[in-house]
Amino acid sequence: MNWEPLVLTFKLATVTTVLLLVISIPMAYWLAYSKFRLKPVVEALISMPLVLPPTVLGFYFLLAFSPNNAFGAWLNDWFGIRLVFSFSGLVVASMIYSLPFVVHPISSGLSAAPPSLREAAYLMGKSRITTLFRILLPNIRSSLLTAIILGFAHTVGEFGVVLMIGGNIPGKTKVASIAIYDEVEAMNYDNANYYSAILFVITFAILLLVYLVNGGFFKRFWK
């Protein structure tokens, strides 16, 4: 069995999750506390990947990132960046596709945090950034963990988006989900089963760990 698609899959999931955290924390903070009138519109846009078919997003990513269109040509001509059929394109598309799975848990955690935490921090002269990173985020660790795992696991399971924007280039864009599809198409069910079983076991173990941690299992065990 070729391990390259699995390595590429977890590399993509790791890079995507790290970058999503950087973007999602300030975005979630704004969603949790902003009173902007058009906030529902922003929330709807962020949540679109939850309901849209992956192939729809992948198709529009393909159009937008193509060097034959204005945005793709601008990236290619000015920065030498080609997102279509590249690992970088997979990362950008995966970030947009997995965005709600990271933003929503963090935003919900911040919304549920006691208002007294922020009020006390402000009374002590703490800035908003200090309050967020030193007080609020440490108090919503379970929400952060959930966001990290959901973003990672969702990226691991992508198929339609990565196929549309990345194609099927071995060692470059051929992730495990596409490898499974190829093996089934070629009727190599044993290889497809190996890939599928590895992904199943790893994602189940990750999700189980989240539920155990959030449920306080380890605290009860050590007591």
C-alpha positions in Angstrom: 0.0 0.0 0.0 1.2 3.5 -0.8 1.3 5.6 2.3 1.8 8.9 0.5 -1.9 9.8 0.3 -2.3 9.3 4.1 0.8 11.4 4.9 -0.5 14.1 2.6 -3.9 14.0 4.2 -2.7 14.5 7.7 -0.2 17.2 6.5 -3.1 19.0 4.9 -5.3 18.6 8.0 -2.6 19.9 10.3 -1.7 23.0 8.2 -5.4 23.8 7.7 -6.2 23.5 11.4 -3.4 25.7 12.5 -4.2 28.4 10.0 -7.9 28.1 10.8 -7.2 28.7 14.5 -5.3 31.9 13.7 -8.3 33.2 11.7 -11.1 31.7 13.7 -10.3 33.0 17.2 -10.7 36.8 16.4 -13.6 36.0 14.1 -15.3 34.0 16.8 -14.7 36.8 19.3 -16.3 39.3 17.0 -19.3 37.0 16.4 -19.7 36.4 20.2 -19.7 40.0 21.3 -20.5 42.2 18.3 -23.8 43.9 17.9 -23.4 44.7 14.3 -26.7 44.8 12.5 -25.6 42.7 9.6 -24.0 40.0 11.8 -26.6 37.4 10.7 -25.4 37.8 7.2 -21.8 37.2 8.2 -22.9 34.1 10.2 -24.8 32.8 7.2 -21.8 33.2 4.9 -19.6 31.4 7.4 -22.1 28.6 7.8 -22.6 28.1 4.0 -20.1 25.1 3.8 -22.4 23.2 6.3 -25.2 23.0 3.8 -23.7 23.5 0.3 -22.6 20.4 -1.6 -18.8 20.2 -1.6 -18.7 20.0 -5.4 -20.5 23.4 -5.6 -17.8 25.0 -3.4 -15.1 23.1 -5.3 -16.5 24.3 -8.6 -16.4 28.0 -7.6 -13.0 27.6 -6.1 -11.8 26.1 -9.4 -13.3 29.1 -11.3 -11.9 31.7 -8.9 -8.4 30.3 -8.6 -8.0 29.4 -12.3 -5.3 31.6 -14.1 -7.8 32.1 -16.8 -10.0 34.2 -14.5 -9.2 37.6 -13.0 -8.4 36.6 -9.4 -6.4 33.6 -10.4 -4.5 35.6 -13.0 -3.8 38.3 -10.5 -2.3 35.9 -8.0 -0.3 34.2 -10.7 1.0 37.4 -12.4 1.8 39.4 -9.3 2.8 36.9 -6.7 3.6 33.7 -8.7 0.9 31.8 -6.8 -1.0 29.1 -8.6 -3.7 27.6 -6.5 -5.3 25.3 -9.0 -4.0 21.7 -8.8 -1.6 22.6 -6.0 -1.2 21.8 -2.3 -1.6 25.5 -1.5 -4.9 25.5 -3.3 -6.0 22.5 -1.2 -5.1 24.4 2.0 -7.1 27.6 1.0 -10.1 25.6 -0.1 -10.0 23.4 3.0 -9.8 26.5 5.2 -13.0 27.9 3.7 -14.7 24.5 3.7 -13.9 23.7 7.4 -14.2 27.3 8.7 -17.6 26.9 10.4 -16.4 23.7 12.2 -13.8 25.8 14.0 -15.5 29.2 14.3 -18.8 28.0 15.8 -17.5 26.0 18.7 -15.2 28.8 19.8 -17.9 31.4 19.3 -20.3 29.3 21.4 -17.8 28.9 24.1 -17.1 32.6 24.3 -20.8 33.4 24.3 -21.3 31.0 27.2 -18.4 32.3 29.3 -19.6 34.4 32.3 -19.7 38.1 31.5 -18.0 38.7 34.8 -14.7 37.4 33.4 -14.5 40.2 30.8 -15.9 42.8 33.2 -13.3 42.0 35.9 -10.5 42.0 33.3 -11.5 45.4 32.0 -11.8 46.8 35.5 -8.2 45.7 36.1 -7.1 47.6 33.0 -6.6 44.6 30.8 -6.8 45.2 27.0 -9.2 43.2 24.9 -6.4 41.1 23.4 -5.0 40.3 26.8 -8.5 39.5 28.1 -9.1 37.2 25.2 -5.9 35.2 25.3 -5.1 35.3 29.0 -8.6 35.0 30.5 -11.3 33.9 28.1 -9.6 31.3 26.0 -8.1 29.4 29.0 -11.7 29.2 30.4 -13.1 27.6 27.2 -10.5 24.9 26.7 -13.1 22.3 25.9 -14.6 24.5 23.1 -11.1 25.1 21.7 -10.3 21.4 21.8 -13.6 20.6 20.0 -12.9 23.3 17.4 -9.4 21.9 16.7 -10.6 18.3 16.4 -13.6 19.1 14.3 -11.5 21.2 11.9 -8.9 18.5 11.7 -11.3 15.6 11.3 -13.5 17.4 8.7 -10.4 18.2 6.6 -9.3 14.6 6.7 -12.7 13.5 5.4 -12.9 16.0 2.5 -13.5 14.6 -1.0 -15.5 16.8 -3.4 -13.7 20.1 -2.7 -10.2 18.6 -2.9 -11.0 16.7 -6.0 -12.3 19.8 -7.8 -9.6 22.2 -6.8 -6.6 19.8 -6.5 -7.3 17.0 -9.0 -5.5 13.7 -8.6 -1.8 14.4 -8.6 0.2 11.7 -6.7 2.4 13.2 -4.0 0.9 16.7 -4.5 -2.9 16.7 -4.3 -3.9 13.0 -4.1 -5.2 12.7 -0.5 -6.5 9.5 1.1 -10.2 10.1 0.2 -9.2 10.4 -3.5 -7.0 7.4 -3.2 -9.9 5.3 -1.8 -12.0 6.4 -4.8 -9.3 5.5 -7.2 -8.8 2.0 -5.7 -12.6 1.4 -5.8 -12.7 2.5 -9.4 -9.8 0.1 -10.2 -11.6 -2.6 -8.1 -8.7 -2.9 -5.8 -10.9 -3.3 -2.8 -8.2 -4.6 -0.5 -6.2 -1.3 -0.8 -9.4 0.7 -0.5 -10.2 -1.2 2.7 -6.7 -0.5 4.1 -7.0 3.3 3.5 -10.6 3.3 4.8 -9.8 1.3 7.9 -6.9 3.5 8.9 -8.9 6.7 8.5 -11.8 5.2 10.4 -9.7 4.1 13.3 -7.7 7.4 13.6 -10.8 9.7 13.3 -12.7 7.5 15.8 -9.9 7.6 18.3 -9.6 11.4 17.9 -13.3 12.0 18.4 -13.4 9.6 21.3 -10.6 11.5 23.0 -12.5 14.8 22.6 -15.7 13.3 24.2 -13.6 11.8 27.0 -11.8 15.0 27.8 -14.9 17.2 27.5 -16.8 14.7 29.7 -14.2 14.9 32.4 -13.4 11.2 32.1 -9.7 11.6 32.9 -10.4 13.7 36.0 -12.8 11.1 37.4 -10.2 8.4 36.5 -7.4 10.0 38.4 -9.6 10.7 41.4 
